[in-house]
Amino acid sequence: MAALRIGAAATIIRPVNCTMIGIAVVIGYFVSKPAGLSPASLVLGFITGFAICGFSMVMNDYYDIEVDKVNQPTRPLPSGAMSPKEAIGVALVLLAVGVAASAFLVNIVASVVAVVYASLAWLYDYRAKKYGVWGNLIVASSLAIPFIYGGVISGGSVVDSLLLFMALTSFLSGVGREVIKAMADVPGDEKRGIRSYAKVHGLQGAATLGAAFFIGSVVTSLLPQVLLNVNLFYRLGVIVPDVIFVYLAYRISSKADVRSALSVKRTALLGMLVGLIVFTGGAF
């Protein structure tokens, strides 16, 4: 039984997602071009990102039990592998770990950013998810804030580096992915009264909006070519994720159905990953 509970806890926090958030903090640290390297800050920053993301993932499942009974019945809570009370306990432990790790950095700005990140994550899970694009904007901020957090704890430049462009590009592509992702969740969303853009404006409307955000992310990824002195790796490498997102925008706009939405949702993650590599390489 204990092994079952541990397995359920590992599943509910979505460790792959949380690891990506932790890595985003580390990437933000280096992209901001710090004057020196602090291994302790890197470790604490990673823990903060991972733990607060885990807190958000657990709370998302907690508030979405009824939705997941329709959309994802094998998840720990709807399947009975974990009780709601146990989920709250796991969430609070993760939140405490994340905030404590940030506090150990002895950086008031970093602590504020961490608390804001956790608060937005909870707000999205508890209420904002019901409000369509507004909820998408909040959840997509969780893709941008870790980069900013990494820049803050590094002591490097947050303003005149690739960091802000990376955060903005991640934010826009994240909003697009969330809008398109919701196209496949309409039946379950009705259980909780979630007014996603797809539910209110139809699949084609959601596809058009999601595609527009994808194109917006392509534009922001190209701005450093004009506004900053970026290296050759960035100038050539950025073509790859941009081609991916232009293709995804075209695909979902031309065929706005659930099957395409699921495929675009998955492929968008690949585009984001390649984009991270390009932005990171462009900082050196």
C-alpha atoms as one frame of an Amber mdcrd trajectory, in Angstrom:
protein
   0.000   0.000   0.000   2.849   2.389   0.856   4.441   1.702  -2.523   1.098
   2.443  -4.172   0.863   5.791  -2.378   4.423   6.712  -3.346   3.701   5.814
  -6.956   0.516   7.901  -6.907   2.399  10.862  -5.398   5.081  10.584  -8.078
   2.408  10.524 -10.766   0.322  13.401  -9.459   3.218  15.869  -9.350   4.103
  15.178 -13.004   7.888  14.999 -12.402   8.794  15.540 -16.059   6.898  18.849
 -16.132   8.441  19.923 -12.828  11.927  18.991 -13.954  11.434  21.173 -17.034
  10.447  24.113 -14.806  13.520  23.549 -12.640  15.701  23.458 -15.743  14.028
  26.671 -16.954  15.269  28.375 -13.778  18.794  27.110 -14.453  18.608  28.278
 -18.075  17.366  31.701 -16.962  20.334  31.862 -14.600  22.867  31.388 -17.389
  21.076  33.385 -20.079  21.158  36.458 -17.822  24.977  36.240 -17.972  25.874
  36.249 -14.241  29.213  37.685 -13.154  30.091  34.426 -11.380  28.805  30.909
 -10.802  27.025  29.930  -7.576  26.272  26.171  -7.423  24.178  26.683  -4.273
  21.955  29.222  -6.029  21.522  26.881  -8.982  20.497  23.967  -6.752  18.130
  26.063  -4.631  16.674  27.677  -7.736  16.020  24.292  -9.325  14.381  23.013
  -6.131  12.171  26.105  -5.940  10.970  25.705  -9.522  10.447  21.951  -9.208
   8.627  22.082  -5.863   6.270  24.965  -6.669   5.452  23.364 -10.009   4.696
  20.125  -8.136   2.420  22.057  -5.769   0.562  23.463  -8.763   0.208  20.056
 -10.420  -1.265  18.466  -7.286  -3.715  21.334  -6.704  -4.765  21.153 -10.342
  -5.722  17.496  -9.910  -7.402  18.242  -6.579  -9.734  20.851  -8.054 -10.233
  18.858 -11.260 -11.356  15.527  -9.786 -14.760  15.659 -11.477 -13.262  16.814
 -14.780 -10.650  14.058 -14.714 -13.330  11.426 -14.107 -14.312  12.195 -17.701
 -11.053  13.312 -19.339  -8.422  11.291 -17.428 -10.054   8.658 -15.185  -6.748
   6.853 -14.538  -5.197   9.837 -12.719  -4.457   9.167  -8.998  -7.450  11.029
  -7.548 -10.319   9.888  -9.816  -8.956   6.327  -9.781  -8.808   6.243  -5.974
  -5.054   5.625  -5.818  -4.766   8.744  -3.649  -7.347  10.499  -1.475  -8.049
  14.251  -1.708  -6.748  14.687   1.859  -3.470  12.990   0.952  -3.176  15.188
  -2.134  -3.508  18.340  -0.015  -0.774  17.045   2.273   1.589  16.440  -0.641
   0.795  19.883  -2.080   1.524  21.695   1.200   4.844  19.873   1.659   5.908
  20.844  -1.867   4.872  24.460  -1.332   6.838  24.622   1.931   9.925  23.139
   0.265   9.724  25.584  -2.653   9.283  28.683  -0.492  11.990  27.545   1.945
  14.475  26.941  -0.877  13.811  30.447  -2.152  14.209  31.914   1.335  17.626
  30.279   1.715  18.844  32.390  -1.195  18.488  35.474   1.046  17.180  37.479
  -1.899  13.966  39.361  -1.213  13.155  39.848  -4.906  13.586  36.118  -5.554
  11.312  35.288  -2.625   8.651  37.673  -3.936   8.846  36.134  -7.417   8.532
  32.631  -5.923   5.473  33.598  -3.861   3.854  35.305  -6.855   4.525  32.202
  -8.953   2.922  29.929  -6.342  -0.037  32.294  -5.908  -0.742  32.491  -9.637
  -0.503  28.703  -9.888  -3.053  28.284  -7.098  -5.326  30.996  -8.520  -5.375
  29.242 -11.873  -6.181  25.855 -10.342  -8.845  27.238  -7.990 -10.699  29.756
 -10.117  -9.063  31.328 -13.164  -9.172  28.155 -15.255 -12.903  28.743 -15.636
 -12.410  32.019 -17.446 -11.055  30.969 -20.801  -8.166  32.982 -22.163  -7.591
  34.719 -18.817  -6.821  31.351 -17.318  -4.612  30.458 -20.271  -2.628  33.664
 -19.717  -2.031  32.778 -16.075  -0.939  29.204 -16.686   1.338  30.289 -19.533
   3.024  32.721 -17.153   4.326  29.640 -15.346   6.481  29.041 -18.435   7.933
  32.557 -18.342   8.355  33.264 -14.619  10.978  30.519 -14.006  13.301  32.167
 -16.531  12.880  35.540 -14.821  13.413  33.866 -11.444  16.654  32.329 -12.698
  17.828  35.745 -13.851  16.970  37.304 -10.506  18.877  34.757  -8.422  21.920
  34.940 -10.723  22.552  38.615 -10.111  23.023  39.021 -13.857  21.147  41.173
 -16.368  17.402  40.639 -16.683  16.733  43.565 -19.025  19.454  43.848 -21.677
  19.901  40.143 -22.465  18.042  37.378 -24.265  16.220  36.573 -21.030  13.172
  38.789 -21.535  12.748  37.664 -25.146  12.995  34.038 -24.058  10.392  34.578
 -21.344   8.035  36.423 -23.709   8.427  33.846 -26.472   7.759  31.006 -24.029
   4.726  32.861 -22.681   3.144  33.397 -26.104   3.765  29.851 -27.305   2.438
  28.600 -23.969  -0.809  30.561 -24.334  -1.247  29.205 -27.850  -0.703  25.649
 -26.654  -3.155  26.062 -23.761  -5.884  27.468 -26.029  -5.435  24.591 -28.494
  -5.106  22.000 -25.734  -8.544  22.988 -24.409 -10.088  22.050 -27.754  -9.783
  18.395 -26.724 -11.143  18.959 -23.202 -14.546  20.474 -23.919 -16.647  17.459
 -22.707 -14.851  17.248 -19.364 -14.646  21.024 -18.918 -18.437  21.203 -18.912
 -18.408  19.238 -15.652 -16.724  22.124 -13.839 -18.221  24.971 -15.805 -14.939
  25.878 -17.475 -15.613  28.396 -20.226 -12.614  27.684 -22.423 -12.245  29.643
 -25.633 -13.055  26.465 -27.547 -16.281  25.946 -25.616 -17.465  29.549 -26.034
 -16.250  30.292 -29.571 -16.022  26.834 -31.113 -13.087  24.757 -32.277 -12.302
  26.947 -35.287 -12.254  30.083 -33.168  -9.881  28.457 -30.676  -7.669  27.164
 -33.480  -7.399  30.659 -34.975  -6.542  32.254 -31.641  -4.011  29.564 -30.752
  -2.366  29.937 -34.152  -2.144  33.716 -33.650  -0.254  33.235 -30.385   2.090
  30.778 -32.084   2.868  33.352 -34.763   3.344  35.958 -32.040   5.980  33.745
 -30.428   7.778  33.498 -33.772   7.862  37.293 -34.040   9.291  37.764 -30.532
  11.941  35.101 -31.174  13.120  37.099 -34.188  13.323  40.463 -32.420  16.752
  39.758 -30.853  18.130  39.566 -34.393  17.329  43.273 -34.705  17.603  44.579
 -31.145  20.519  42.603 -29.731  23.938  41.471 -30.844  23.190  37.732 -30.976
  25.631  35.072 -32.105  25.508  32.937 -35.229  24.132  29.944 -33.341  21.026
  31.946 -32.459  20.636  33.550 -35.877  20.575  30.176 -37.623  19.167  28.010
 -34.852  16.019  30.062 -34.274  14.834  29.049 -37.739  14.101  25.518 -36.485
  11.548  26.282 -33.709  10.069  29.073 -35.815   9.398  26.677 -38.689   7.792
  24.248 -36.235   5.420  26.880 -34.847   4.520  28.328 -38.235   3.673  24.796
 -39.377   1.605  24.145 -36.236  -0.268  27.416 -36.721  -1.089  26.429 -40.298
  -2.073  22.885 -39.345  -4.495  23.763 -36.556  -6.015  26.635 -38.564  -6.649
  24.442 -41.585  -8.050  21.508 -39.616  -9.607  22.551 -36.324 -10.604  19.234
 -34.781  -9.787  17.297 -31.611  -7.310  14.956 -33.274  -5.294  17.843 -34.706
  -5.423  19.670 -31.377  -3.917  16.691 -29.547  -1.171  16.341 -32.140  -0.367
  20.058 -32.151  -0.319  20.112 -28.347   2.343  17.391 -28.285   4.443  18.811
 -31.124   4.409  22.281 -29.551   6.424  20.866 -26.651   9.107  19.843 -29.138
   9.160  23.358 -30.547   9.495  24.789 -27.038  12.349  22.432 -26.211  14.252
  23.343 -29.368  13.587  27.006 -28.620  15.119  26.615 -25.156  18.249  25.116
 -26.665  18.529  27.954 -29.172  18.052  30.701 -26.571  20.563  29.037 -24.242
  23.147  28.640 -26.983  22.527  32.199 -28.085  23.511  33.517 -24.657  27.117
  32.322 -24.961
